[in-house]
Amino acid sequence: MFDIAEELKKLPAKPGVYIMHDEHDDIIYVGKAVILKNRVRQYFQSSRNLTPKIRQMVSHVSRFEYIITDSELEALVLECNLIKEHRPKYNTMLKDDKTYPYIKVTMGEPYPRIMMVRSMKKDKAKYFGPYTSSQSVRDIIELARKIYKIRSCNKSLPKETGSDRPCLYYHMGQCQAPCQGYISQEAYRDNVRQMLHFLSGNFEPVTAMLTEKMYAASESLDFEKAAACRDLLNSVRQIDQKQKITSAEMDDKDVIAFAREKDEAVVQVFFIRNGKLIGREHFYVSGVENESEGEVLTAFVKQYYASSPFVPSTLMLQYPLEDKDIILEWLSARKGHKVHMAVPVRGQKERLVELAAQNAQMVLTKDKEKIKLEEARTTGAVRELSDMLGLAAGIRRMEAFDISNISGVETVGSMIVYENGRPKRNSYRKFRIKTVKGQDDYRCMEEVLTRRFLHGMEEARIAGENPDGQFIPDFSDFPDIIMMDGGKGQVNVALRVLEQLHLDIPVCGMVKDDHHRTRGLYYQQQELPIDKHSETFKLITRMQDEAHRFAIEYHRQLRSRTQVKSVLDDIPGIGPARRKALMRYFGSIEKIREADVEELKKADNMNARSAQSVYEYFH
């Protein structure tokens, strides 16, 4: 029995993190303290002026634990990590889990490339962003490639120089074919340097260059080239117009303000890069009732920048933060140089913060129900599913699989991935069945799952042997649960594969009724009914449909490359006449599969040897 009064006496006078548990041993609150002894005791002093939310939390505390750290800064980092992992009920919580696109230029390569990525790494590349629109990033990358003739291939240059013919982009005049040695490394990197100026927001040189080329081509009566320059020039101007000047200071800033109503709040962030507003984003925060303005912003800043790959040089805030000094120390350590914080009270900066606050209020007023609905259909549905299945650790990543074929020909498998209730399409994978002949969905699924997890285990091994290498998890990011499109049979296939590979991953079947509609879940040898009006039911239906769509799409791609054929084509000694005779007599592949030799001989043109050949193929 945990004696709170006795345990309070044992608390050390050191910095650290304290963790409150309820009677079910669930974590309900996480906090940090400069002196654990003083901070934790305050919760249990009757004379202490606690907010209603904290009083309610304390009434549910069954036990607490703590982790000692060497400094308050270490305690802050640990607190952020624990809150993000456990999402305690009584902490002020940032509900959005968004990743933003960046533009990456691979400066560590002899012939750099430009691409869109979702995270920043400590490598030799240069990053621009974050941007709030993926389409804007794609437009900028396409424009940069056209103007500066930057390659889009993944070839390892100069090692693979001359290994293949120039690609289509070379013939279109959008690449100078460094893969063929048609441009020197020095000239190519000079193009890259000019592109970096362009990506930094310096549009004037490229505008002047394109204008000059357009007029020169027009004077030479090369109207096609002039029109191409004109189109590029218009594209540059469109991008430039989207970048609104907000400050004469050219450093990076995030402007943060919020609006709230009862227990909910919306935080608005303006992203300013090189003095230009490149985008904005809002975040939904819960558990803010009875919290001060400073407490709400402090909780947001800690949780947001704990997972954000980019830390700006300056934070412009609506209200002062609590623990300002230690948070600045933490952010500066993440940034690599000093980070500043300001609460403007007059002038242009104050108006910018006020504009962010007005936008937050507008979102809160107009889109509150929309935000809650989106949260309910994604992370809310996932939480509901994890509660239904009794998965205390929760669910982040779900993978669903499906098999597609026509009469056992060109059989394919699909793997789709959902993270936090949303599809993660860049992690979808296709499998072309290699080891199974004919139509056997169970064996096909066994092959797909085995290949998927063996590949993941190999990736994890390579990553472990090269801890400092540039490694992007692909198959090695294992799911928290596998969702099989079927009932007991498909679930048992998955469990058998996992057992053979010594993996411990929950497997759940998505059961359909006789009308091919979702009816329930098959988990741990029993079928669980689902409320057909619940968000969990809708999420599972979406996953089933998506896995099926992705498999069908791949199957169609393969069929478009070759003629559609029957599994009978692969049987030795069975030509077109006998194939037609078999299908005419039996009507389907399944009936041919079930027939014995004597029945097979009844079809036209079938002799004993041919019938035996067909029988042996299926058996």
N, C-alpha and C positions, 0 to 999 in steps of 0.2 A: 504493500500500500504506500502510495506516494504522499508523504507528509509535507505539504507546502510550507508550513511554518518552519519546520526543521531544515528543509532544503534552502530556504531563504537565508538562514544563518551561514550556510556553507558557501554562498556566492563570493567569488574573488573580487578584489578591488582592481580589476584589470579590464582593458578594452575587449570587446567581443560581440558576439551575436547571440540573442536569446530566441528560443523557439517554443511557442505555446501549443500544447496539445489538448484536445477535448477528450471526453470519456471513451470515444471510439478510436482514440490515438491518432486522429487526423490532425494535421498541422493547421491551426486556425490563425496564427499571427507570427510574423517574423520581424524583429527589430534589432537595431544596433545600439551599442552603448559605449561611451567613453569609459565609464566605470560600471561594470555589470551589477555590482553589489547595490549601488544606489538606484540605478534605473529600474531594475526588476522589482525591487521592494516597493517602489512608488505605486505599482499597480494594485498592491494588496493592502494599502493603507486606507482605512475608512475615511480619514480626513482629507484624502487627496482629491483635488478638484478634477475629476476625470470626465471626459465627454460621454454622452449616452452610449455611443457605439463602443467605446473602450470598456465602459462598465458592463455592457452586455457581453463583450468578449471575455472579460475576467470571470463572469459568472459561469462560463462554460469551460474554464481552464481546469483540467484534471491533473495535469503535470506540466512541467517545463524542463527544458534542457538548454545548455549553452555551449558555445564554442569560443574558447579564448583565442585572441589574435595578438600579434605583436604591436599593432598600432590601430588607431581609429580608421586610417585609410584602408587597411586590410579588412577591418570589420565592415566598412562601407561596401567594398567589392563583394565580400561574402554575402552580405545582406541582399544585394541586387541579384546575385546568382540564385540564392535560395527562394526569393520571392518569384523569380521567373520560373523556377522549376516546380514549385509546389502550389503557386497561386493561392495563398491563404485567404480564407473567407473575409477576414476583418482588416486586411491590408487594402489601402487605396490601390486599385489595380488598373494598369494600362491594358485594355482589352485587345487593341489592334496589334497584329504581328506581321508587319509589312516589310518587304524588302524592296529596295529602290534600285533602278538601273543606273549603272555607271558606264562611261565610255573609257575603255582601256586601250592604251597604245603600248605594244610589247617592245619597249626600248631595249630590253636585254637581248633581243635577237638581232643578227646582222642586218636583216631586212624586216623591219618592224611591221606589224599588222595592227589594224584597228578593229575593235569588236565591242559588243555590249556584254557586260557582266553584272552579276547581282551582289558581289561582295568585293572588298578590297583586300589585297594580300600584301605582305611585306616582301615585295620583289622589286625588280628593277623597272617595272612598268610605270607609266604615268596614268593617273586616273583623273577623270573629269566628272563632276556631278556632286551629289546625287540628283537625278532628274525625277520628276513625278510622272512623266508620260513615256512609256516604252516606245510609242510610235514616234515621238519627237526624237528620241535617241536613234532609232533606225533611220529617220530622215537625215539627221546630221551625219551619220556614218556613211550613208549612201552618197550624200553630197561631197563629203571629204574625199571619198574614194574616186569620185568622178573628177574632181578638180585637181587633186594631187597625185592621181594615178597610183594609189596604194593598193597592194595586192590583197586579194580576199581568200587565197588558197591557204591550206595548212601545211604546205611542203616545208621540209627542213632545209633551209638554204644557208650556205651555198652547197651543202652536201648533195642535194638532189638536183643540182643545176644540170639541165639538159637531159633529164631522165624521161621526159615526156614532151609532147608537142605543146605549144602555147595554147592557153585556154581561150574561150570565147571572149572574155573581157579584153584580151589583147587585140583581137580582131575588131572589137567595138571601139577601140581607142581609149578604154578606161583603165588600162594597165600597161606598163612598159616592159612586162615580161622579165623581171629579174630572174625567174626560173630558167631562162635561156641565156642569161648573161648579156641581155640587150641593153642594160643600164648598169653603170658601175655602182658599187656600194656607196661611194661618196655622194654621187648625184642623187641616188635614191634617198639617202638619209637627209640630204638637203631638202628634198620634197617633204620629208617627215617633219623637219624643223619648221617649215612654213605651215604645215598642217597644225602643229602644236600651237602656234600663234593664233591660228583661226579658231581652234577649239577653246582657247583662252578668252575668246570674245573680241579679238582684234580683227574685225571684218574689213577694215578700210583697204589694206593691201590687196586682198583678193577681189574686192569690188572694183578697184582701179585696174587691176590686171585683166579681169574679164571684160570691163568696159573697153579697154584699149584693144583687146583681141577682137571684140565684136565689131568695132568700127573699122579695124584693119581688114577683117574678112569681108565686110560690106563693101569697102572701097575696091577690093580685089574681085568683087562680084561672086564671092564664095558664100552665097546666101544660106546654104545649109549649115556651114560652120558658124556663121553669124547668128543663126536662129538657136543653135545649140548653146552658144555663149550667152545669148539673151535669156534662155530658160534657166541656165545655171545662176545667172545674175539675179533673176527674180526669186529663185530659191534662197539665195543668200540673204536678200532683203527681207524675205518673209521670216526667216529665222531671227534676223537682227531686230525686226519689229516686235517679236515676242519677248525679247529681253528688255524689260523696262528698267531704266536707270532709277535706282532708289537711293544711291549714296555716292558722294564723291570719293569716299574712302574705298580703296580697292581690295580690302581684305574679305574674308569669308565670315558671314554672320548667320545665325539662326534667330529669328524673332519669334518669341513664344508668349502667347496669351491665351486665356480661357474664359469660358462662360459656363455657368452651372445652374441646375435646377434640382432641388432636393438632393437625391443621392447620386445624381448623374452629372457629368461634365463633358464638354468638348474642348479639347486643346487644339489651337490652330498654330501651325508652324510655317513661317515664311522662310524659304531657303534663298539666301543672298550669296552669290559667288562672284568674286571679282567686281563687287559693286553693282551687280545686276540681279534682279529678282528672277530666278529661273523656275520657280514653282512654289506651290504651297500644298500642305496636306493637313487633314484634321484627324484627331485621335479620340476615341471614345474611352472615358475613364469612369469607373464605378467606385462606390464606397467613399464619397466625398462629403456626405452630410456631417455637419458639426466639425469638419476639418477647416482650419484656417486657410486663407489664400496661399500663404507661404508653404503650408504643408502639402497642399494639392500640387503646386508647381514643383516642390522638392521631390515628391514621389514620382511625378512624371519624368523629370530630368534624369533621375537615377535609373529608372527602368528603361527609358528610351535610349540613353547613351550607353547603357550596359550592352545593348545588342546592335547599336548603329555602328557600321564600319567607318563612318566619317565623323570627326569632331571638328566643329568650326573654331576659328580663332576667337570669336566673340559671341556671347549669348546676350541678347537684348530681351529683358524679361518684364512682365507686367507687374510682378511683385518680387520683393527680395526673397531669397531662398534661406531656409534653415540650413545650418551646417555649411554655410557658403564656403568657408576657407578649405574645409576638407574635400568638398566636392570639386572646387577649383584645382586642388592638388591632384585629385584623381583624374580629372579631365585632361589636365596638362600632361600627366604621365601617359595617358592614352594618345594624346595628340603628338607628343614628342617635343613640344615647346609650350610656352606659357599661354594659357587660355584666360581671357578676360570676361567679366560679367558686368552688366550695367542695367539699371532700372531708370530709363529716361523720364524726365519730368517736364521737359519743354522742348520746343523746336521740332524739326523734321523727324528725329528718332522717336520722340514721344508720339507723334501722329502715326508713325508706322506701327508702333505697338498697339495703339488704339484701333487702327485699322484691322489688325489681327484679332483683337478682342471682338470687334463688330462682326467679323466673318465667323468667329466661333459662335457668337450668339445667333447668327443667321442659320448656321448649320444645326445648332441645338433646337431652334424653333421649327425649322422646316423639315429637317431630315431625321429627327430623333427616332421616329417610328421605323424609318427605313434602315437606320443604323442598327437598331435593336433586332429587326427582322433578319438582317444579314448575319448578325452575330448568332442569332438563334439557329439559323439554317446551316451554319458552318461549325464554329467552335462549340456552340451550345448543343448541336446535334451530336457532336463527338463526345462531349461530356456525358450526355444522356446515354449514349451507347456504352461508354466505359462503365457507367454506374449499373446499367442493365446486365452487363457481363461480369461485374464484380472485379474489374481491373483497377486496383487501387493506384497503380502507378500512372494511370491515365493513358491516353492515346494521342500521339502526335502524327505518326506516319502509318497510313493504311495502304496495303497493296491488294489489288483484285486481279484475277486471272480468268481468261476465257480461251476456248478452242474453237476454231472455225475451219470447215472443210465442206466439200461437196462430193459425196460418194467416196470419201477417203482419199481424195486427190488434192495435192497442194495444201496439206494440212498446216495450219499456222496457229501460234499461240500469241496472246497479248498480255501484257502486264501494264496496268495503270496504277498511278500513285496519287493518293490524296494526302495532303498535309494540313492539319488544323481545319479539316472539313472542306478544303478547296483543292481542285485538281492541280497537280504539279506536272504539267504536260512535258516539260523538258526532261522528266525522269521516266516517261513512258518508254517501254521497250517492246520489240517485236521478236518472235522466235519462229523460224522455219523448221518444222519437225524433220528430224534426220533419221531417227532409229525405228520409227513405227511404220509398218506397212498396213494399208487399209484403214478402216474407220474404227478406232479404239480410243475414245476420249480420255479414259482413265490413264492408259499408258502414255498418251500424248501429254496429259497434264503432269504426269510423273517426270517426263523428260524436261518439260519447261521449268518446273520447280527445281529440279536437280541442277540444271544448267544455271538458273538464276542464282542459287545460293552458293554453288561451287565457284562461280565467277566472283561473287561477293567475298567469299573467304580468301580467294587468291589475291584480290585487290587489297584486302586488309593485311595480308601477309607482306605484300610489297610495300605498303605504306609503313608497316612496322619496321621493315628493314631499311627504309629511307625516310626517317622522321623529319629531316630537313629538306626533303625534296618537295617540288611543287606538285601536290597531289590533290585532285578534286574528287571527293567521294562520288561514286556512281552506283555500282551494285553493292558496294560495301556498307552503304547506309541501309541497315536492315529494318524491316517494318516492326511496329509495335503489335500489329495484328494482321493476319492474312485473311482476306474475305474471299471465300470460294463461291463461284457461281453454281451452286447446287447444294444438295443435302449431305446425307451421311456418307455416300460413296466418295464424293469429291473431297470431303473433309478427311476421310481416312487415308486417301492418297497423299494429301499434304502432310498429315501426321507421320505417315510412314517415311516420307522423304526426310522430314526434319529429324526423326529418330535416327535414321541412317547417318545423317550428317552431324549428329550430336548437337542440335540446335533446339533451343527452348523458346518457341514463339507461339502465342495463342492462335488458334485457327477457328474461324467461324464460317458456317455455311449460310448462304443467302438462298432460302428455300422458296421455290415457286409452286403455284397450284396448277391444276389441270389446264387452266387457261393461260399459263405462262406468265402469271402475275405474282409479284412478291407476296408471300404469305407469312413468313416468319424467319427466325434464325435458328440454326442448328449449332449448338455449342455444348461441349462436354457431355456428349451422348444424349442430349435432350433438345427438343424443339421448343423455342421460346416464342410466344405470340408477340406481335408488335401492333400498337395502336396505329391504324392506317392513316390517321390524321396527324401523327406526330412528325416532328422534324427528322427524327432518326429514320423513320420509315422512308421519308422522301430522300434522305441522303443515301440510303442503301439502294433505293431504286435508281438514283442517278448514277451510282457506281456500277450497278449491273448494266445499265444501258450504255455507259461509257466504255466498259470493258468489251461489251459485245460490238459496239460501233467500231472500236479501234481494231479488233480482230477482223471484222468483216472488211474494213477499209484496206487492211494489208492483204487479205485474201484476194480482193478485187484487183489490187495492183499486180499481184503475181499472175492472176488469170489474164490480165490485159497483155502481159508479155508473151504468153504462149496460148495456144488454143486450149479451150476447156476439154479435158479428156476424162475418161472413166478409169476407175481402178482396174477394170478388166484389161486395159491396154498393157498392163505390166505383167500379165500372165503368159508365160512361155507357151507357144503353140496355139494361142487363141487369136485369130485374125479378125478382120472386120465382120465377115459373114457370121462366124460363130458368136461374136459379141452381140450382134443384132438378134441372133436366134435366142441367146440366153435371156436378153432383156425382154424379148417379145413373149417368151414362155413364162418367165418368173415375175416380170414386172418391176423388180427392184433389186438393188445390190444386196439388201438384207436377206431377201428370200433365197438368193443364190448362195449367200454365205451359210445359211441354215440347211441347205439341201445336202443329201448324201450322194455318193457316186451314182447309184441307180437312178435317183431322181434327175440328176444332171444329164444322164444319157438320154432322157426323154426329149430334150430339146433338139430341134432340127440340126442336122450336120454334126452332132456330137457323137464321137466314138468313145470307146472305153478309155483310151489313152488321154484324150482331151478332157474327159470328165474327171479322170484322176488328177490331171494337172490343175484343174480349177479347184478341186477339193483340197489338194495339198497346199495350194497358195493361201487359202483362207484358214487352214488348220495346221 
